[in-house]
Amino acid sequence: MLAVVVTGYIYSSTRERKFLKSEAGQSLELQQKVYQAQVLKEISERIGYSLDTAKIVDIITSSLGNLLEYDTVAYMVLAEDGRAVFKCHVEKTVNHEFVEEVKEKMLLSYGAILNREIKPTSVDESVTGNILDDNLKVKVASFFNLPVVISQKLVGLINVASSEKGRYGEEQASILYTITNQAATAVSKLQAVLDSEKGKLAAVIYSLTDGVITVDLNYQLGVYNPVVKDIFGLPTDKQLTMFDIVDSLAGKIDLRTKIEQAIAENKTITVPEVLLKDKALELTISPVKDNAGQIIAASVLFHDITTEKSLEKLRQEFTAMMVHELRAPLTAVRWSSESMIKNLSAAQGMEPAKIKDTALTIETASNNMLELVNDLLDVAKIEAGKFELNLQDYDIVEVINEQAKVFRPQAEVKHLAINVITPAKYVLKFDRVRVSQVLGNLISNAIKYTDAGQIDINLSPDAENKMAVVAIKDSGIGVSREDLAQLFSKFKQLQSGDRSRKGTGLGLVVSKGIVEAHGGKIWAESAGENLGSTFYFSLPLKK
């Protein structure tokens, strides 16, 4: 019967036509394999684990343009309620009568195959592609109907039609039928593979880093992975029950009620945070449906957000610190500006000395804000991987002496000596501006956290690691063992107990980024609190 349907509606060809669109020298066998691979690829991408027959027929239909020319290509499938679904794509402009004729021919063919009549009134149809133009006087002159059989079951009918007589012959239709059959056979094999993959899905659940459980409609525990036991602190050798989970969450959340709500409302419910001992969990409860769309169970995902909460707390603290650091200079600028304007507008005017002091206050506060903003921008560039260096040959000793000279007046205010211990000259390839920035940050910190004694700046080669090492040693308050590990984090700053010593800590973060961009390393050592500290950074020796 299928063979009769395929060949019965084919008009005899009076002339030979070029049927397959292939490049010169490409064999028919290769063209068939390409077509088959294309269909399978699209099916796997668009359908996944559910081989919907209508979608399969739609994919095969949409790919026929790679094999032949046509005015319209259409497919027809039967829905579960018995209605016929007719979809027609207009490649070349035709009229409504043309499309209706295609539909009628397909209804006759489908009815003949099923041995029953399909009424036109029970057809859901859609037309895509070019606009239909009833001013055109075109009719169906050549066509054929192609049945699609998957796993020995008829799943649909494909129609190719043209207004040109003799476009399709029996030989071409037979070839196309063979190729489409190959694709359908491959889809059948794909179905078997997908069934196997579904069996592996349960194994995948066991490898998830989040805890997952499924609960049936009788609230019996189904699948769960080992992470669930770890989250609730339950013995690994114990058979888990729903009572164990409910008891562990007692007083925190009514899990059963949430599951009932997700099933009753047929939607996913998220509980943003549940505190459980030393953990913070995010719960996602979702209904589980079968192929028919019926809810058969519910799944619960336990996502550990403890680390995320800690990072969020650090972010908030960092933001608060930035606001505080910016508020002080902004307040100074505002107060000084208002004072200057008020006094200048007064009849007696403002004394020159007072004007100078106010202007200096504004300048100092503005420089502090600019320095902070520059640090923030540098950190953003470092984290985005867009930090660029201008590498040239420079004498590192000259740069060290320059920075020591800049900070000596600041050190003398606190009666501190800055000693430089370096060779007479040491040429390296580095970014002079950025390395000066690193030295400035480290020397400034040494002065800030030192009240008496001296600061030593030392340069020495590390021949074994092919590095030049700069050390800035102070006799200040030192760094605790806990702070040493987090000195170069943008969410941390040195805690001295003295508000006048506090800073943003961004200078060390920027310094770390600059040194590492050079291929070096930065670190700190301290014998303990009030015993001073030494900050080191290394730069590669010149090749």
N, C-alpha and C positions, 0 to 999 in steps of 0.2 A: 504493500500500500504506500509506504514512504517513497519508494522508487517511482511509483506512478505519480505521486503528488509532485515530486521534484521535476519530472520530465513532462508531465501531462500539460503544463501551462507554458511550455517553452515554444516560442515561434521559431520555425526553421530559419537558419541563417543562409542568406544568399551570397554573402561575401565574407571573407576572412577578416578578422579585426585583431588589432593588438590588444590582448586581454590583460596580461600581467604587466604592472609598472616596475620594471627592473632595470638596473644599470647594465651597460653593455658587458656581455660576457658572464653575467650572473646566472647561475643555473636555476631551474624551477625548484629543485630540491632545497637549495639554499634559501630561496624566497619563502618557501613553505615553513622552514625552520625559523626564519626571522619573524614571520607572522605569528607563529605559535608562541615564540618567546615573548613577543610584544603583548599578546593577549594575556599570557600567564603573569607577566610583570604587573600589568594594570589591575588584574584581578586581585593579586596579592596585596597591592597598595590600597585599593579602594574597598575591599571586602573584609580582609583580615580573617577572623575566626568564624564568621558566619557567611557561608556560601549561598547568598540569596540568589535564587534562580533568575529573577527579573534583572538584577544587576549584571549577572553573567551574560545574559542575552544582550543587554544594552552595551556591554563592553565589546562583545564580538561584533555587534552591528556597527558600532562607531569606528571600528578598525578596518572595515571592509573597503574604505576609501583608499587603502594602500594597495588594493588588488585590482580594482576595476573602477570604471566611471559609471555614474548613474545620475538620474534626475532626483529620485527619492530613494531613501532606504528606510525601511520600517520594521518594527517587530511587534509581535502579539503574544501575550502570555495570559494565563488564566489565574486570577486572584483566588485566595482561599474561599471567598464567598461565592465563587462561581462566575463572577463578572469577568469579561475580557478586558485587558488593558492593551490599548493600541497607541503606539508612539511612532510618529513619522517625522523624519528629518528631511527637509527640502534643501537639496544641494544646488539645484538650478530652478529658477522661478517657474512655477506651474500654476494652474488654477485649482479652485476648490473641487471641481468635478474630477480632476486627476487624482487627488487625494482620496476622494470618496470611492473611486473605482479601485484604488489599491486596497482600501479597507474591505470592500465587498469581496474581492478576490481572496484576501487572506481569511475572511470569515468562512467562505466556501471550503477553502483548503483545510482549515483547522477543524471545521465540522466533519469533513470527509475522513480525516485521520481519527477523530474521536468517535466517529459514527453517530453523531448527534448534531442537531441544529443549534447554532449560536445566534441569537437574535441581535440585530443591530442596536436595539434599545438598551441592551445590557452591556454596552461598551463604554469604558472610560477612555477618552482619547485626548491626545495632545499633539500639537504640531510645532516644530521648531525649525530654525534655519531661515531661509529667504522668505520674503513676503509673498503671499499668494496674489496673483493678478488674474482676475476673471476676464480681462480683455484679451488674454492669450487664448488662442484656439488650439489647445494641445490635448492629446489623449494618450492613454497608455498603449504603446505600440510594441514594446518588448518588456518582458518581466519573467521572473521565476520566484517560486516560494521555496525556502530552504528550512527544513525542520532541524531543530537543535535537540539532540538526545544526550543526556548526561546520566551516567550510571544506569543505562538501559531504560531511562524514563524520558518521555517527551516533555521538555520544559518550555518550549516556545517555538515560534515560527518567524523566520526572517524573510522579508520581501525586498527585492531590488527591482526598480522599474525605470523605464526610459521612454521618452516620446519618439525615439528613433527606431524605426523598424530594423529587425535583424541584428540588433546590437549584441544579443546574447544567443549563443548556440548551445547545443547539448553537451559538447565537449567541455566548454568553459564552465558550465554549471556543474558538471560532474567533478571537475578539478576543484572548484570552490567548495563543493559538498565534502570532498575528501579532506581538504585543508581544515574546514570548520569542524569536521568530525575529529580530526587530530587534536584540535584545541579542546573540544568537549571531552575527549578521552583523557587528555592531560589534566583537565579540571577534575575529573573523577579521581585521578591519582592524587591530586592536590587535596581533595576532600579526605582521603585516607591519611595523608600526612598530617592534616590539621587535627583529625581525631586523635592521632598519636600525640600531637603537641599539646592538646588539651589535657592529656594524662600527665604531661610533664609540668603543667601549670601548678599543680599541688606541690611539686617539689620546689618550684621557684619560691613559693610562699615561705618555705622553711629557711630560705637564704636571705630573706628581707631583714634589714636592720631595724625596722619598726615591728612592734608586736601586732599580730593579726589573729582574730578569731572569727568564726562563723557560728551563728546560732539559728537553729531551725524555728519553725512557728510554735513549737512546743517548749521553746527555751532550753533545748538540749544543745550542749556544746558540740560543734562539729570539728572543723579543721582549726588548728592553732599551731603557731610556730614556737620554737624554744625561747625566743626573745620575751614572750609573754611571762614565762616563769622568772626570767631574770628581772623584769620590770617590777614584778610583785614580790620578789624575794622568796619564791617557792622552791622547794627541793627539786632538782633536775630529774630524780628518779620517781617522782610522784605523778600519778595519773591525774591530769588537771580536770576539774569539773567547773561548771558554771557557778557553783556555790563558793568555790575558792576565790573567783574573781569578784563576785558580788560582796563577799565578806571583806576582801582587801580594800574595796572602795566604799565600805560602809561609813556613813557620816560625811563622805566627800561628794558623792553623786549617786542618784538613783538610776543605775544603768538599765534596769529592766524597763522602767518608765520611758527612758529615752529610746530604747529599742522599739517599744510599742508605738511610740509617736512616729518614728521613722517609717515603720510598716504601715500604720494607719494613714499617714499623710503622703506616703509614697515619695519621700524626698530625703536627701542627705542632711543630717543634723551634725553640726560641729560644736563641740564644747571647747572653748579657747584654752582654758587652763584648769587643771585639777592638780592640787598639791598632794603628793603622796610621799611621806617620809622626806627623803632628801632629793626627791625628783619632782619635776614639773612636767605634766603630760598634757598633750592636746588629743582629744578624742574625736574621731570621725565615724559616725554611725550611718550606714547606708543600707537600703533594701537590696536584696539579691533576687533577680528575676530569671525565669527559664526562657526558652526560645519563644514561647507564646506570650511573653510579657507578664506572666503571673508571678507574684512575689512568693518565693519559696523559703526565704531565709533572710537573715540580716548579717552584715559584717561590721566588725568594730576594729578600727585602726588606732593603736596606741603609739603616738609619736612623742618621743622624749625631747622636750624643748628646754631642758635644764641649761645646756650650754648657750642656747639662743637667748634665754632670759638673762644669763650672766653678762653676755655681750651687750644686750640692750641696756642693762644697768650701767655698764661701763660707758656706753655711748651717751647716756643721759648725764652721767657725771662729767664726761668730757665736754659736753655742750654747756653745762652749767659753769664749768671752769672757764671756757672761752668767753662766755657772757660776762663773767666777773672780771676777767683780764681786760676786756674791751671797755667795760663800764667805767673803770677808774680813769683812763686817759680821756675818754669822751666827756666825762664829767668835768675834768680839769680844763679841757678845751672850751666847753660851754660856759663854765663859770668865769674863766679868764676873759672870754670874748664879751660876755654880758657886762663884766666889770669895766672893761676898756671902753665899750660903747657908751655905757652910762656916764663914766667920768669925762669922756671926750665931749659928750653932748652937754655937759654941765657948763655953766657960765665961766667958772674959774679954770676949766680945762683940766688936764692931767699932767702931773710932774713927769719929766723925761725919764727919771730913774724908775718910776712906777711903770711907765709904758714899756721900758726895756725888760723889766722883770716879768711882766705879764706876757710879752711876746716870747720870751725865753720859755716860759711855762707852756705856752701853746705849741712851740716848736718841739719841746721835749716830749709832750704827750702825743703829738702827731707822729713823731719818729717811733715812739713805742708802738703805736697802733700799726704803722706801716711795717715795722719789723715783724709783728705778730701775723699780719695778713700775708706777708711774704713767706713766712714759715708755713702757714696753712696752704698756700699755693704750691710750695715746694713738696710738701707731703702729698698733696693731690697728684702732682706730676709723678712722684716716685711710685705711688700705688697704682697709677694708670700705666706705668711702664713707658712714660714719655719724658723721662729725665735725660737731658742731653749734656754732654761734656765737650769742652773745647781743649783737647789734649795737645800740649806743646812741651818742648824742653825748657825747664826752668830750674833754678837753683833753689831747692827746698830750704836751705839754710837762710837764704835771703828773706824768704817768706816768713819763716819763724821769727827772725829778728824784727821784721816789720810789725808783726802782731804783738810781740813782746813790748815794743816801743809804744804801740797804741794803748796798751792796757796798763803800763807802768804808773801813769798818774792815778788811775783808779785804784791800783794796789797800794800806792803810797798813802792814800787817804786812810787806809786801814793798817798802815805801817807794815806792809808786806813787801818782801823782796822777790823779784822775778829773776831767776838765774837761767841762762841759756847755755847748755852743754852740747855742742855740736862740732863736727869737723869744720874746716875753713870754708869748704864748698862741697855741695853734693847735688849733682844734676839728675833729675828724674823727668819722666814724661807725665804731666798731670795738668788739671785745670786749675790755674793759679787763683782765680776768683773763688771757686768752690772750696779748694783746700784752705784758703784763707778763712773762709766761712767756718769750716770745721775747727780750725785752730782758735778762732774767735769765740766760738761756742764753748769749747772746753776750757780755755783760759778764763772766760767770764764766769763759768760755773765754779772753777777753782777759787776765784776771788770771793764769789758770793758765799761759799760754804767754808771759808777759812777766816778765822778771827785773829790768829797770831801765827808767826813763823814765816815760811817762805814757800814759793812755788818754783819747782824745777822743771825745765823743758829740755828733754833729752832726745837726741837723734842717733840711732845706731843701726847698722845693717844686719839683716838676718840672712846670711849667705845660704844656709840650708834650705830655706823656703823662698829664696830669691825675692826678699822683701826689705824695704826700709821701714823701720819702726820708730814712730814718734811717741814719746811718753810725756804726759803732763801730771806731775806728782805734787800733791798739796799736803798740808799738815792740818787739815780742817776736821770737820765733824765726822767724816767717814761715811760709809754706806753699810747698812745692815745686810746680812746674808740673804734675807728675803727680797730686799729691793734690788740686789745685784742682778737677779735673773730677769727683772722687768724694767730695767733702766731705760731701754731703748724702745719701749712701747708707747704709742701716742696716747694711750689711755692712762698712763702713769706719770707721776711727777715725784721728785724727791720730797720726802716728808721730814722736815726738820723740827717741827713743833714751834717754829717761829714764822709767823705770817709774812714777815719782811723778806724771808729767804725764798718763799714759794715762787714757782714759775710754771709755765705751761708744760715744760718737758719736751716741747716740740723741737727745740734745738738739737737734742740728742737723736731724735727720730730723723731729722734732716741730715745730720752728720752721718748717721748710719747709712742712709741712702746714698750720700755722696761717696763715701769710702767704698761701699760695695759696688757702686757703678764703676769705680776705678779698678775693680778686681781685688780690692783689699779687704781688711777685716777691722772691726772696732770692738773693743771690750774694756772691762773695768775690773780692778782688783781693790780689795780693802781688807785690812786686818780686823775691822769691826768699827763700831761707832766710837767717835772721838779719837780715832787712830789714823786719820787721814785716808786718802784714796789715790789711786793712780789710774788714769785713763790712757789707753793705748789705741793707736790706729796705724795700720800698715798700708804701704803703697808698693806696687810692683817695681822692682829694679828696672832700670832702662835696658832694653834688649839691644 
